[in-house]
Amino acid sequence: MSATPPVSVVIPAFNHAQYVAAAIVSVLGQGFADFELVVVDDASSDGTADVVAAIADPRLRLVRHATNRGAHATLNEAVAASRGEFVAVLNSDDLFEPDRLATMMEAARTAADGMFLGFSDVGFIDAAGLPADADRRADDYRRLRAHCIGQPAALWFLAGNPAVSSSNLFFSRALFERAGGFAPLRYTHDWDWAARAAACCEPVWMHKTLLRYRVHPSNTLGENDAWRHIHENSYLQSAALMRAKQATSGGQGSTDAALDALLGNDSLHPLSLLCFLVLRLRGMGEADLLALATRPDGAWMLQAVAERTGLPAVQFRSTAELSAMSRTVAEQAAMLDDRWKAMRHMDREIADRDRWIEDLNERLAREVAERDLRIDALQADLADLRVHLKAADDELAALRASRLVRLGLRAGRLLRTVGLGHHDPRLRDH
């Protein structure tokens, strides 16, 4: 390593004992070896500093904070503590590809006036280091990357943050001094700085995956502090829009490009951005606007506006969220329409069934009536038969009651007894 290495790699670290060794190894294994590595531990409580201290390499230097100062302050201190003409940032949970520094240095050497900002394509990995291409943030990145293709470089950071993370920033020290340090923004300090730096020189986007960005549950961007996100995004977008106005003042085409870039930004909060633009146009200073986006007490200006005016808080959400809500409403409306059509179809089926049941009931009623008539006829016939049987029974009883008939019957039995009745049929007892 030369006395003053051309490249300084700075790693701000906080509670990443699980990942920091892999991050450091990915730097130490670079094909371009003339660099220094400065790790600033921001008062980690999980042994991160001990993991770093256990790695022996003359290019590695560890600085430790006694108290936590935040990502932006740690980055600013790391850059200030480094000596290289160029600075590469790597967060303590991400990884460099082996040829990152060599590729960036090759591009940086062509920079005019020593002003250089470069970043590369990004690959996404999970906590175990495996590809995480299905993660929502990876999908958002692919959509943003496609949106930025064809956009002027001056508008890339108005369209979004194509660098994704401070880990993807490679810049000259001269550019850092001109653009200024990282602002005290919790979620967008890297995006804000890149947007400011891109206004100082045209950024270079290396369309090669040179960074592995790790997605895991403790990512800062995973926090659900909606109002802070809204204020930070609108603060930096209003500033980027004002810079874009100056950078693209070449007529209608440049204006259209700026609008296309802005409106394609999933992190655009239209109503919130309008409020910040109004404050800027009314002369509010940059420091005061930044203060609105970095409230330590959580007393958010736009939340107070919503409560004071009775506006639903949802109206301050991003275009991506509003579009998702609109799609959800449309899908629910389509679902309700489908259900209404299904209900109408069921009503027709029920009406057809009711008519079938009514017809069946009528047929059954007719059949029951016909059966009842047949039963009545049979019962009348049976009654007549009973009358005839009764008359026959009466005649038989009268016959049996006749003295002459009884004598004849006795004579017949007597003849059978003596055997005569078997030969003369006339004497048989009927």
C-alpha positions in Angstrom: 0.0 0.0 0.0 1.4 3.4 -0.9 1.9 6.1 1.7 -1.2 7.9 0.5 -3.4 5.3 -1.2 -5.5 6.5 -4.1 -8.7 4.9 -2.7 -10.2 4.9 0.8 -12.9 2.4 1.5 -15.0 3.5 4.5 -17.3 1.2 6.4 -19.8 2.8 8.9 -20.8 0.0 11.2 -23.5 -0.4 13.8 -24.7 -3.7 15.4 -23.7 -5.8 12.4 -21.4 -8.4 14.1 -23.2 -11.0 12.0 -22.2 -9.4 8.7 -19.2 -7.1 9.2 -16.5 -9.7 8.7 -17.9 -10.7 5.3 -18.1 -7.0 4.3 -14.4 -6.5 5.3 -13.3 -9.7 3.5 -15.1 -8.5 0.3 -12.9 -5.4 0.5 -9.6 -7.1 1.3 -10.1 -9.5 -1.5 -10.3 -6.8 -4.2 -8.2 -7.2 -7.3 -7.2 -3.5 -6.9 -5.2 -3.7 -3.7 -3.8 -0.1 -3.2 -6.4 1.2 -0.7 -6.9 1.9 2.9 -9.9 0.6 4.8 -11.4 2.7 7.6 -14.1 1.2 9.8 -16.0 3.5 12.1 -18.0 1.6 14.7 -20.9 3.8 15.9 -21.1 2.5 19.5 -22.3 -1.0 18.6 -23.6 -3.1 21.5 -23.3 -6.6 19.8 -19.5 -7.0 19.6 -19.2 -5.5 16.0 -16.0 -3.7 17.0 -14.4 -6.9 18.4 -15.1 -8.7 15.2 -13.3 -5.9 13.3 -10.4 -5.7 15.7 -9.8 -9.5 15.3 -9.1 -9.1 11.5 -5.3 -8.4 11.0 -4.5 -6.5 7.9 -2.2 -3.4 7.6 -4.7 -1.6 5.4 -7.5 -1.8 8.0 -8.0 0.9 10.6 -10.8 0.9 13.3 -12.3 4.0 14.9 -14.8 3.5 17.7 -17.5 5.9 19.0 -18.4 6.0 22.7 -21.9 7.0 21.9 -24.1 6.5 18.9 -24.1 9.4 16.5 -26.1 8.1 13.6 -25.3 6.9 10.0 -24.8 10.4 8.5 -22.4 11.5 11.2 -20.5 8.2 11.1 -20.1 8.5 7.3 -18.9 12.1 7.5 -16.4 11.2 10.2 -15.2 8.1 8.2 -14.6 10.3 5.0 -12.8 12.9 7.1 -10.6 10.2 8.7 -9.6 8.8 5.3 -6.8 10.0 3.0 -7.5 8.7 -0.5 -8.2 10.8 -3.5 -11.3 8.7 -4.1 -13.7 7.3 -1.5 -15.8 4.1 -1.7 -18.5 3.5 0.9 -19.6 0.1 2.0 -22.2 -0.5 4.7 -21.3 -3.2 7.2 -23.9 -5.6 6.0 -23.2 -5.4 2.2 -20.6 -6.9 0.0 -18.3 -5.7 -2.8 -17.7 -7.8 -5.9 -14.0 -8.6 -6.3 -13.6 -6.2 -9.3 -15.5 -3.2 -8.0 -12.6 -1.0 -7.0 -10.7 -1.7 -10.2 -13.7 -1.0 -12.4 -14.5 2.2 -10.6 -10.9 3.5 -10.6 -10.7 2.9 -14.3 -13.7 5.1 -14.9 -12.6 7.7 -12.2 -9.3 8.3 -13.9 -11.1 9.9 -16.9 -13.0 12.4 -14.7 -12.6 16.0 -15.6 -11.5 18.5 -12.9 -11.2 15.7 -10.4 -15.1 15.6 -10.1 -16.3 12.0 -10.1 -19.4 10.2 -8.9 -19.9 6.6 -9.9 -22.2 3.7 -8.9 -23.1 0.3 -10.4 -25.9 -2.1 -10.8 -27.0 -3.8 -7.6 -27.6 -7.5 -6.8 -29.8 -8.3 -3.8 -28.9 -11.0 -1.2 -30.7 -12.2 1.9 -29.4 -12.5 5.5 -27.6 -15.8 4.6 -26.0 -14.2 1.5 -28.2 -16.0 -1.0 -29.8 -14.3 -4.0 -32.9 -12.3 -3.0 -34.2 -11.4 -6.4 -37.8 -12.0 -5.4 -37.6 -9.4 -2.6 -39.9 -6.4 -3.0 -37.0 -4.0 -2.9 -35.3 -5.9 -5.7 -38.4 -5.6 -7.8 -38.6 -1.9 -7.0 -35.0 -1.5 -8.1 -35.6 -3.3 -11.4 -38.6 -1.0 -12.1 -36.5 2.1 -11.3 -33.6 0.9 -13.4 -35.9 0.5 -16.4 -37.4 3.9 -15.7 -34.0 5.6 -15.7 -32.9 4.1 -19.0 -33.2 6.9 -21.5 -33.4 9.6 -18.9 -30.7 12.3 -18.8 -28.1 11.6 -16.1 -29.1 14.9 -14.4 -32.5 13.5 -13.8 -31.6 10.0 -12.4 -31.9 11.1 -8.8 -35.1 12.9 -9.5 -36.6 9.7 -10.8 -35.5 7.9 -7.6 -32.4 6.5 -6.0 -30.8 4.2 -8.6 -27.7 3.9 -6.4 -30.0 2.2 -3.8 -27.6 2.6 -0.9 -24.6 4.6 0.3 -22.7 1.3 -0.3 -22.9 2.0 -4.0 -21.3 5.5 -3.9 -17.8 5.9 -5.3 -16.7 9.5 -5.5 -13.7 11.8 -5.5 -12.8 13.7 -2.4 -12.9 17.0 -4.4 -16.6 16.2 -5.2 -17.3 15.5 -1.5 -15.8 18.8 -0.5 -17.9 20.7 -3.2 -21.2 18.9 -2.5 -20.8 18.9 1.3 -21.3 16.1 3.8 -24.2 13.8 4.4 -27.3 15.5 5.9 -28.9 14.2 9.2 -31.6 12.3 7.4 -32.4 8.8 8.7 -33.6 7.1 5.5 -32.5 9.3 2.6 -29.1 10.7 3.6 -27.4 8.7 0.8 -30.1 9.6 -1.8 -29.9 13.3 -0.8 -26.1 13.4 -1.0 -26.1 11.6 -4.4 -28.6 14.1 -5.8 -26.5 17.0 -4.6 -23.3 15.5 -5.9 -25.0 14.7 -9.3 -25.7 18.4 -9.6 -22.0 19.1 -9.4 -20.9 16.6 -12.1 -22.5 14.1 -14.3 -22.7 10.7 -12.5 -21.4 7.5 -14.1 -23.6 4.4 -13.9 -21.7 1.2 -14.4 -24.2 -1.3 -15.8 -22.5 -4.2 -14.1 -23.4 -5.7 -10.8 -20.5 -4.7 -8.5 -22.4 -4.5 -5.2 -24.4 -7.0 -3.2 -27.0 -5.3 -1.1 -28.3 -7.3 1.8 -32.0 -7.2 2.7 -32.9 -8.4 6.2 -35.4 -7.5 8.9 -33.2 -4.9 10.5 -32.7 -2.7 7.4 -33.4 0.9 8.3 -35.6 1.3 5.3 -37.9 -1.4 6.7 -39.0 0.9 9.6 -42.6 2.0 9.4 -42.2 5.7 10.3 -44.4 7.0 7.5 -44.4 10.7 8.3 -40.6 10.8 8.5 -40.4 9.0 5.1 -42.9 11.6 3.7 -41.0 14.6 5.0 -37.5 13.3 4.0 -38.5 12.4 0.5 -40.3 15.6 -0.2 -37.5 17.7 1.3 -34.9 16.1 -1.0 -37.2 15.9 -4.1 -38.2 19.6 -3.8 -34.4 20.4 -3.8 -33.7 18.0 -6.6 -36.6 19.5 -8.6 -35.2 23.0 -8.2 -31.8 21.9 -9.3 -33.3 20.0 -12.2 -35.0 23.2 -13.3 -31.6 24.8 -13.6 -30.0 21.8 -15.2 -32.7 21.2 -17.8 -33.7 24.7 -18.8 -33.4 23.9 -22.5 -37.1 24.1 -23.4 -40.2 22.0 -23.5 -38.3 18.7 -24.1 -36.2 19.1 -21.0 -39.3 20.1 -19.0 -41.1 17.0 -20.2 -38.2 14.9 -19.3 -38.1 16.3 -15.8 -41.8 15.7 -15.4 -41.5 12.1 -16.7 -38.6 11.4 -14.3 -40.5 12.9 -11.3 -43.9 11.3 -12.0 -42.3 7.9 -12.5 -40.8 8.1 -9.1 -42.5 5.6 -6.8 -41.4 7.6 -3.8 -43.1 10.8 -5.0 -45.5 12.2 -2.4 -47.4 14.7 -4.6 -49.2 16.7 -1.9 -46.2 16.7 0.5 -43.9 17.8 -2.3 -46.3 20.6 -3.2 -46.2 21.8 0.4 -42.4 21.8 0.4 -42.2 23.6 -3.0 -44.6 26.3 -1.7 -42.3 26.8 1.4 -39.3 27.1 -0.9 -41.1 29.5 -3.2 -42.1 31.6 -0.1 -38.4 31.9 0.8 -37.9 29.3 3.5 -34.2 28.6 3.9 -32.5 25.2 3.4 -31.7 24.8 7.0 -35.3 25.4 8.1 -36.6 23.0 5.4 -34.1 20.4 6.6 -35.3 20.9 10.2 -38.9 20.1 9.0 -37.6 16.7 7.7 -35.5 15.8 10.7 -37.8 16.4 13.7 -36.3 14.5 16.7 -39.6 14.9 18.6 -41.7 13.4 15.8 -43.9 16.6 15.7 -44.3 16.5 11.9 -45.4 19.6 10.1 -47.6 17.9 7.5 -49.3 15.7 10.1 -50.3 18.9 11.9 -51.5 20.3 8.6 -53.6 17.2 7.9 -55.1 17.4 11.4 -55.8 21.1 11.2 -57.4 21.0 7.8 -59.2 17.7 8.2 -57.4 16.1 5.3 -57.1 12.3 5.5 -53.5 11.4 6.2 -53.6 8.9 3.3 -53.6 11.9 0.8 -50.0 12.5 1.8 -48.9 9.0 0.8 -46.6 8.3 -2.2 -47.8 7.7 -5.8 -46.9 4.1 -5.5 -49.1 3.7 -2.4 -51.9 5.7 -3.9 -51.7 3.7 -7.1 -51.8 0.5 -5.1 -54.8 1.8 -3.2 -56.5 2.7 -6.5 -55.7 -0.7 -7.9 -57.2 -2.3 -4.8 -60.3 -0.2 -5.0 -60.6 -1.1 -8.7 -60.1 -4.8 -8.0 -62.7 -4.7 -5.2 -65.1 -2.8 -7.5 -64.5 -5.5 -10.2 -65.0 -8.2 -7.5 -68.3 -6.5 -6.4 -69.4 -6.3 -10.0 -68.6 -9.9 -10.5 -70.5 -10.8 -7.3 -73.4 -8.7 -8.4 -73.5 -10.4 -11.8 -73.3 -13.8 -10.0 -76.1 -12.8 -7.7 -78.3 -11.7 -10.7 -77.4 -15.1 -12.3 -78.4 -16.8 -9.1 -81.6 -14.8 -9.0 -82.5 -16.0 -12.5 -81.6 -19.6 -11.5 -83.7 -19.3 -8.4 -86.6 -17.8 -10.4 -86.3 -20.7 -12.9 -86.2 -23.2 -10.0 -89.3 -21.5 -8.4 -91.1 -21.8 -11.7 -90.1 -25.5 -12.0 -91.3 -26.1 -8.4 -94.5 -24.3 -9.1 -95.1 -26.4 -12.2 -94.2 -29.5 -10.2 -96.6 -28.5 -7.5 -99.4 -28.0 -10.0 -98.7 -31.4 -11.6 -98.6 -33.0 -8.1 -101.9 -31.2 -7.2 -103.5 -32.6 -10.4 -102.2 -36.1 -9.8 -103.4 -35.9 -6.1 -106.8 -34.7 -7.2 -107.1 -37.5 -9.8 -105.9 -40.0 -7.2 -108.5 -38.7 -4.8 -111.2 -39.2 -7.5 -110.0 -42.7 -8.2 -110.1 -43.4 -4.4 -113.6 -42.0 -4.1 -114.7 -44.2 -7.0 -113.1 -47.2 -5.5 -114.6 -46.5 -2.1 -118.1 -46.2 -3.8 -117.5 -49.5 -5.6 -116.4 -51.0 -2.3 -119.5 -49.7 -0.6 -121.7 -51.2 -3.3 -119.9 -54.5 -3.0 -120.4 -54.5 0.7 -124.1 -53.9 0.2 -124.3 -56.9 -2.3 -122.3 -59.1 0.1 -124.6 -58.1 2.9 -127.6 -59.0 0.8 -126.0 -62.4 -0.1 -125.1 -63.0 3.6 -128.7 -62.2 4.5 -130.0 -64.6 1.8 -127.7 -67.3 3.0 -128.7 -66.8 6.6 -132.4 -67.0 5.6 -131.7 -70.2 3.7 -129.9 -71.7 6.6 -132.7 -70.6 8.9 -135.4 -72.5 6.7 -136.7 -75.8 8.4 -137.0 -77.5 5.1 -133.4 -76.7 4.2 -132.3 -78.0 7.6 -134.1 -81.2 7.1 -132.6 -81.6 3.7 -129.1 -81.1 5.1 -129.7 -83.6 7.9 -131.0 -86.2 5.4 -127.9 -85.7 3.2 -125.6 -86.3 6.2 -127.5 -89.4 7.1 -127.2 -90.8 3.6 -123.5 -90.2 3.6 -123.2 -91.9 6.9 -124.8 -95.1 5.6 -122.9 -94.9 2.4 -125.7 -94.2 0.1 -124.9 -90.7 -0.6 -121.7 -91.7 -2.4 -123.5 -93.4 -5.3 -126.4 -91.1 -5.9 -125.3 -87.6 -6.6 -128.8 -86.3 -6.0 -128.4 -87.3 -2.3 -125.1 -85.3 -1.9 -125.2 -82.6 0.8 -124.3 -79.4 -0.9 
